Amino acid sequence: MSKISIANSSDVQELVRLVNSAYRGDSSKKGWTTEADLLDGIRTDEESMGELFTKEGSTVLKCLDDKGALVGCVNLQKQVNKLYLGMLTVSPSLQGGGIGKLLLEASEEFGRAHGFDAIIMSVISIREELIAWYERKGFVKTGEKKPFPMDDPKFGIPKQFLEFIMMEKPL
């Protein structure tokens, strides 16, 4: 049985390893949410992850398996009356097993408990399978698009033109 709790700064190194393994490089190709064909470089580093623990309004939830191993995480950031969901991550070898759904449900519970009206997120527009997964979970495309930071290696090195679409789910 998986356990979800609030992460803290002592989890940074382990979170960085998990996130990078799920989004980029060969290890990410074991799962269905990889960005390895879209971006080179890393998804996050210790400095960026550490900032999430000092940023006002930011919370990182972590999911541990029954042996205490980190298998998933998500970052939640307060934005006025909406909660921004980012970096939803599940260990590549465990994707498709319900951990992402558990983290999403925990995020929604967190949002409702803190009085938010909705959860919002940005998704790379060509990640159709991922967008469809979020739509099955009740998210809708808002019609808003945002530019991908094409010239900032902190977000990865794009292999093609990328942009974000915004999605939202009322709470």
HELIX and SHEET records of a PDB file:
HELIX    1   1 SER A    9  ASP A   11  5                                   3    
HELIX    2   2 VAL A   12  TYR A   23  1                                  12    
HELIX    3   3 GLY A   25  SER A   28  1                                   4    
HELIX    4   4 GLU A   46  LEU A   52  1                                   7    
HELIX    5   5 PRO A   92  LEU A   94  5                                   3    
HELIX    6   6 ILE A   99  ALA A  113  1                                  15    
HELIX    7   7 GLU A  128  ARG A  136  1                                   9    
HELIX    8   8 PRO A  153  PHE A  155  5                                   3    
SHEET    1   A 7 LYS A   3  ILE A   6  0                                        
SHEET    2   A 7 SER A  58  LEU A  64 -1                                        
SHEET    3   A 7 LEU A  70  GLN A  79 -1                                        
SHEET    4   A 7 LYS A  82  VAL A  90 -1                                        
SHEET    5   A 7 ALA A 118  ILE A 124  1                                        
SHEET    6   A 7 GLU A 163  PRO A 170 -1                                        
SHEET    7   A 7 VAL A 140  PRO A 147 -1                                        
SHEET    1   B 2 LEU A  39  ASP A  40  0                                        
SHEET    2   B 2 ILE A 157  PRO A 158 -1                                        
END                                                                             
